[in-house]
Amino acid sequence: MSTDLFSLAGRTALVTGGSRGIGKMIAAGYIAAGAKVYISSRKADACDATAKELGPNCVSLPQDVSTVAGCKALAEAYARREPALDILVNNAGAAWLAEFDAFPENGWDKVMTLNVKSPFFLTQALHGALKAAASAERPAKVINVASIDGIRPNAQETYSYQASKAGLIHLTRRMAAQLIADQICVSGIAPGAFASDMNIVARDQSEMVARRIPARRIGRDDDMAGVAIYLASRAGDYVVGVTIAVDGGVAFADIGPV
C-alpha cells in the first residue's frame, strides 16, 4: 500500500466559501496535506485575511459566484495563475429561515441559485482546467458540499435550503456519471452539526445540540478535513457519485423522530 495514500503534495485546489466555516476547515486540511489552495469568497477582506492566516500555500481569489458571470470570472482568475486544477470544492452556500406562509420568493431564489446552480456552472467553467489535471493514474476531483438536511428533513423551516441540498446530492450523481469519462471524480460531503456562521446553533449551543447527536458531540475541524482529504487524495480515486454524511450518526444511525 502506498505511503502517500492521503497526500495532496503537488496538487492545487480551489475552495469556494473558503474564508470561514467548513470551507476554511477543508482549506486548512488540504494545506496540511501538501496542497496549494486557492480560496474564494464574496467578501474580499475576509478572504484575504484567511489566506494570510493559513500561510503561503493559501491564495485569496475573492469572487461572488452567485451568477454565471461570477463563476466564469473566478475560473478566468484561476487560469491566470495555474494551467490546471486538481481539486474543486463547491462549498459556497446560503440558507434562509422563514415560516411557511411568509417564505419569500427571494429566499427561495437566492438559496437555490447559490447552492445548486453555482456548483454546476462553476464546474462547467473550470472543466478545461480539471481535464488538464486529470489522468487515469490521478483523476481530478470535484467535491460538492451538501448537508444532511438534503438526506433527511430538519425541523427548521429552511425550505429552500433543504430542497437545494437534496438537489445538490442528486446533481452530484448526475455530474459524476458524465465527468468520470474525463477522469474527473465527482463526489459530495453532507455535513451535520459543525460550528460555523452558517450553523450558529451548533456554534453557540454546542452542548445542547450534542445531546441530539448519536456520537454525543458536534463535528470538529479535523472531522471535516479528514473526509475532504480522503475524497481529494489517492484514497478516494474510486469514489464516484457518492455523498458521504459526516454527522455523528444523525442521518443514518438516529432512529428517533425527525
C-alpha positions as a Python dict, from the first residue, in 0.01 Angstrom:
ca = {
    (1, 'M'): (0, 0, 0),
    (2, 'S'): (126, 346, -90),
    (3, 'T'): (251, 560, 195),
    (4, 'D'): (117, 861, 0),
    (5, 'L'): (-243, 739, 8),
    (6, 'F'): (-370, 1060, 169),
    (7, 'S'): (-106, 1301, 40),
    (8, 'L'): (-203, 1607, -164),
    (9, 'A'): (155, 1711, -235),
    (10, 'G'): (193, 1877, -573),
    (11, 'R'): (-179, 1935, -619),
    (12, 'T'): (-377, 2256, -648),
    (13, 'A'): (-722, 2309, -503),
    (14, 'L'): (-990, 2577, -526),
    (15, 'V'): (-1235, 2603, -236),
    (16, 'T'): (-1534, 2834, -265),
    (17, 'G'): (-1667, 2980, 56),
    (18, 'G'): (-1318, 2914, 183),
    (19, 'S'): (-1277, 3212, 413),
    (20, 'R'): (-1470, 3066, 706),
    (21, 'G'): (-1658, 2769, 845),
    (22, 'I'): (-1648, 2437, 663),
    (23, 'G'): (-1464, 2584, 365),
    (24, 'K'): (-1185, 2707, 589),
    (25, 'M'): (-1166, 2368, 764),
    (26, 'I'): (-1123, 2198, 427),
    (27, 'A'): (-868, 2452, 304),
    (28, 'A'): (-658, 2415, 618),
    (29, 'G'): (-669, 2036, 589),
    (30, 'Y'): (-560, 2045, 226),
    (31, 'I'): (-268, 2273, 306),
    (32, 'A'): (-158, 2041, 586),
    (33, 'A'): (-174, 1750, 339),
    (34, 'G'): (59, 1934, 99),
    (35, 'A'): (-169, 2112, -148),
    (36, 'K'): (-158, 2468, -273),
    (37, 'V'): (-504, 2606, -203),
    (38, 'Y'): (-691, 2893, -359),
    (39, 'I'): (-983, 3016, -152),
    (40, 'S'): (-1268, 3225, -279),
    (41, 'S'): (-1547, 3414, -108),
    (42, 'R'): (-1770, 3710, -178),
    (43, 'K'): (-1604, 3932, 84),
    (44, 'A'): (-1251, 4021, -27),
    (45, 'D'): (-1132, 4136, 316),
    (46, 'A'): (-1235, 3810, 482),
    (47, 'C'): (-1084, 3605, 200),
    (48, 'D'): (-754, 3793, 219),
    (49, 'A'): (-739, 3763, 599),
    (50, 'T'): (-797, 3387, 592),
    (51, 'A'): (-534, 3336, 322),
    (52, 'K'): (-285, 3530, 533),
    (53, 'E'): (-375, 3322, 840),
    (54, 'L'): (-337, 2989, 657),
    (55, 'G'): (6, 3076, 520),
    (56, 'P'): (198, 3098, 193),
    (57, 'N'): (32, 2795, 36),
    (58, 'C'): (-307, 2966, 55),
    (59, 'V'): (-402, 3225, -209),
    (60, 'S'): (-703, 3458, -195),
    (61, 'L'): (-925, 3483, -507),
    (62, 'P'): (-1230, 3684, -395),
    (63, 'Q'): (-1535, 3643, -618),
    (64, 'D'): (-1912, 3633, -593),
    (65, 'V'): (-2016, 3306, -762),
    (66, 'S'): (-2391, 3362, -734),
    (67, 'T'): (-2409, 3438, -1107),
    (68, 'V'): (-2284, 3254, -1414),
    (69, 'A'): (-2072, 3561, -1494),
    (70, 'G'): (-1917, 3538, -1148),
    (71, 'C'): (-1839, 3169, -1197),
    (72, 'K'): (-1668, 3246, -1527),
    (73, 'A'): (-1475, 3534, -1370),
    (74, 'L'): (-1342, 3307, -1095),
    (75, 'A'): (-1238, 3045, -1350),
    (76, 'E'): (-1057, 3312, -1551),
    (77, 'A'): (-883, 3449, -1241),
    (78, 'Y'): (-765, 3099, -1154),
    (79, 'A'): (-648, 3034, -1511),
    (80, 'R'): (-423, 3341, -1494),
    (81, 'R'): (-235, 3172, -1210),
    (82, 'E'): (-247, 2798, -1282),
    (83, 'P'): (-267, 2587, -1601),
    (84, 'A'): (-468, 2308, -1438),
    (85, 'L'): (-687, 2233, -1136),
    (86, 'D'): (-664, 1908, -939),
    (87, 'I'): (-941, 1967, -684),
    (88, 'L'): (-1253, 2186, -690),
    (89, 'V'): (-1460, 2213, -373),
    (90, 'N'): (-1802, 2370, -430),
    (91, 'N'): (-1871, 2487, -77),
    (92, 'A'): (-2017, 2838, -107),
    (93, 'G'): (-2376, 2834, 9),
    (94, 'A'): (-2664, 3019, 168),
    (95, 'A'): (-2965, 2944, 388),
    (96, 'W'): (-3298, 3112, 459),
    (97, 'L'): (-3531, 3065, 755),
    (98, 'A'): (-3894, 3179, 743),
    (99, 'E'): (-4237, 3044, 833),
    (100, 'F'): (-4419, 2857, 558),
    (101, 'D'): (-4688, 3119, 492),
    (102, 'A'): (-4433, 3400, 492),
    (103, 'F'): (-4150, 3233, 300),
    (104, 'P'): (-4042, 3487, 33),
    (105, 'E'): (-3955, 3429, -331),
    (106, 'N'): (-3612, 3592, -288),
    (107, 'G'): (-3541, 3349, -3),
    (108, 'W'): (-3610, 3067, -246),
    (109, 'D'): (-3423, 3206, -544),
    (110, 'K'): (-3107, 3318, -360),
    (111, 'V'): (-3057, 2983, -191),
    (112, 'M'): (-3138, 2763, -490),
    (113, 'T'): (-2911, 2972, -711),
    (114, 'L'): (-2605, 2963, -487),
    (115, 'N'): (-2649, 2608, -358),
    (116, 'V'): (-2742, 2428, -683),
    (117, 'K'): (-2691, 2647, -988),
    (118, 'S'): (-2350, 2785, -895),
    (119, 'P'): (-2178, 2448, -832),
    (120, 'F'): (-2289, 2335, -1176),
    (121, 'F'): (-2179, 2645, -1364),
    (122, 'L'): (-1851, 2685, -1175),
    (123, 'T'): (-1763, 2324, -1252),
    (124, 'Q'): (-1857, 2389, -1614),
    (125, 'A'): (-1634, 2697, -1624),
    (126, 'L'): (-1343, 2501, -1476),
    (127, 'H'): (-1399, 2187, -1682),
    (128, 'G'): (-1100, 2259, -1903),
    (129, 'A'): (-867, 2317, -1608),
    (130, 'L'): (-989, 1998, -1440),
    (131, 'K'): (-937, 1795, -1759),
    (132, 'A'): (-587, 1941, -1790),
    (133, 'A'): (-501, 1798, -1447),
    (134, 'A'): (-679, 1466, -1483),
    (135, 'S'): (-536, 1130, -1581),
    (136, 'A'): (-622, 764, -1528),
    (137, 'E'): (-341, 744, -1272),
    (138, 'R'): (-451, 1059, -1088),
    (139, 'P'): (-808, 1173, -1151),
    (140, 'A'): (-912, 1531, -1087),
    (141, 'K'): (-1175, 1579, -817),
    (142, 'V'): (-1492, 1782, -777),
    (143, 'I'): (-1637, 1775, -426),
    (144, 'N'): (-1979, 1928, -364),
    (145, 'V'): (-2061, 2026, -7),
    (146, 'A'): (-2425, 1941, 60),
    (147, 'S'): (-2585, 1883, 402),
    (148, 'I'): (-2759, 1610, 597),
    (149, 'D'): (-3064, 1835, 555),
    (150, 'G'): (-3065, 1709, 198),
    (151, 'I'): (-3084, 1349, 323),
    (152, 'R'): (-3347, 1380, 595),
    (153, 'P'): (-3580, 1668, 688),
    (154, 'N'): (-3480, 1918, 952),
    (155, 'A'): (-3742, 2061, 1185),
    (156, 'Q'): (-3637, 2416, 1097),
    (157, 'E'): (-3838, 2597, 830),
    (158, 'T'): (-3548, 2628, 589),
    (159, 'Y'): (-3746, 2510, 288),
    (160, 'S'): (-3523, 2627, 6),
    (161, 'Y'): (-3206, 2519, 188),
    (162, 'Q'): (-3324, 2164, 242),
    (163, 'A'): (-3456, 2135, -114),
    (164, 'S'): (-3132, 2279, -255),
    (165, 'K'): (-2910, 2035, -68),
    (166, 'A'): (-3121, 1737, -178),
    (167, 'G'): (-3092, 1871, -531),
    (168, 'L'): (-2716, 1907, -499),
    (169, 'I'): (-2681, 1546, -386),
    (170, 'H'): (-2865, 1428, -696),
    (171, 'L'): (-2676, 1672, -917),
    (172, 'T'): (-2355, 1522, -779),
    (173, 'R'): (-2464, 1180, -906),
    (174, 'R'): (-2551, 1312, -1249),
    (175, 'M'): (-2232, 1514, -1289),
    (176, 'A'): (-2031, 1215, -1171),
    (177, 'A'): (-2179, 994, -1440),
    (178, 'Q'): (-2076, 1244, -1707),
    (179, 'L'): (-1737, 1365, -1588),
    (180, 'I'): (-1584, 1029, -1499),
    (181, 'A'): (-1531, 988, -1876),
    (182, 'D'): (-1283, 1277, -1845),
    (183, 'Q'): (-1109, 1113, -1544),
    (184, 'I'): (-1281, 1360, -1309),
    (185, 'C'): (-1432, 1205, -995),
    (186, 'V'): (-1732, 1394, -859),
    (187, 'S'): (-1843, 1322, -503),
    (188, 'G'): (-2007, 1502, -213),
    (189, 'I'): (-1994, 1568, 159),
    (190, 'A'): (-2309, 1610, 370),
    (191, 'P'): (-2205, 1780, 695),
    (192, 'G'): (-2410, 1764, 1009),
    (193, 'A'): (-2358, 1999, 1302),
    (194, 'F'): (-2032, 2194, 1279),
    (195, 'A'): (-1969, 2527, 1449),
    (196, 'S'): (-1989, 2799, 1185),
    (197, 'D'): (-2164, 3121, 1094),
    (198, 'M'): (-2399, 2907, 882),
    (199, 'N'): (-2488, 2692, 1185),
    (200, 'I'): (-2495, 2936, 1472),
    (201, 'V'): (-2692, 2696, 1691),
    (202, 'A'): (-2409, 2441, 1677),
    (203, 'R'): (-2160, 2723, 1727),
    (204, 'D'): (-2333, 2891, 2023),
    (205, 'Q'): (-2521, 2600, 2185),
    (206, 'S'): (-2293, 2306, 2113),
    (207, 'E'): (-2374, 2113, 2432),
    (208, 'M'): (-2748, 2128, 2365),
    (209, 'V'): (-2701, 2023, 2001),
    (210, 'A'): (-2466, 1739, 2101),
    (211, 'R'): (-2739, 1577, 2311),
    (212, 'R'): (-2938, 1514, 1991),
    (213, 'I'): (-2645, 1353, 1805),
    (214, 'P'): (-2575, 977, 1845),
    (215, 'A'): (-2200, 1050, 1875),
    (216, 'R'): (-2282, 1300, 2153),
    (217, 'R'): (-2073, 1582, 2009),
    (218, 'I'): (-2070, 1827, 1722),
    (219, 'G'): (-1818, 1797, 1442),
    (220, 'R'): (-1460, 1916, 1481),
    (221, 'D'): (-1238, 2077, 1219),
    (222, 'D'): (-1040, 1755, 1168),
    (223, 'D'): (-1360, 1559, 1105),
    (224, 'M'): (-1433, 1777, 805),
    (225, 'A'): (-1072, 1799, 688),
    (226, 'G'): (-1037, 1421, 710),
    (227, 'V'): (-1324, 1332, 477),
    (228, 'A'): (-1229, 1611, 235),
    (229, 'I'): (-869, 1487, 219),
    (230, 'Y'): (-990, 1130, 168),
    (231, 'L'): (-1204, 1225, -131),
    (232, 'A'): (-939, 1453, -282),
    (233, 'S'): (-645, 1213, -245),
    (234, 'R'): (-544, 879, -396),
    (235, 'A'): (-752, 716, -123),
    (236, 'G'): (-1071, 843, -286),
    (237, 'D'): (-991, 775, -651),
    (238, 'Y'): (-1257, 503, -680),
    (239, 'V'): (-1533, 702, -510),
    (240, 'V'): (-1768, 832, -778),
    (241, 'G'): (-2109, 994, -730),
    (242, 'V'): (-2136, 923, -357),
    (243, 'T'): (-2219, 1183, -94),
    (244, 'I'): (-2075, 1098, 247),
    (245, 'A'): (-2265, 1205, 559),
    (246, 'V'): (-2030, 1345, 825),
    (247, 'D'): (-2272, 1399, 1109),
    (248, 'G'): (-2204, 1174, 1407),
    (249, 'G'): (-2487, 941, 1306),
    (250, 'V'): (-2781, 1179, 1268),
    (251, 'A'): (-2882, 1087, 913),
    (252, 'F'): (-2837, 710, 922),
    (253, 'A'): (-2794, 599, 1285),
    (254, 'D'): (-3058, 810, 1459),
    (255, 'I'): (-3394, 632, 1469),
    (256, 'G'): (-3570, 899, 1673),
    (257, 'P'): (-3840, 1136, 1545),
    (258, 'V'): (-3748, 1385, 1274),
}
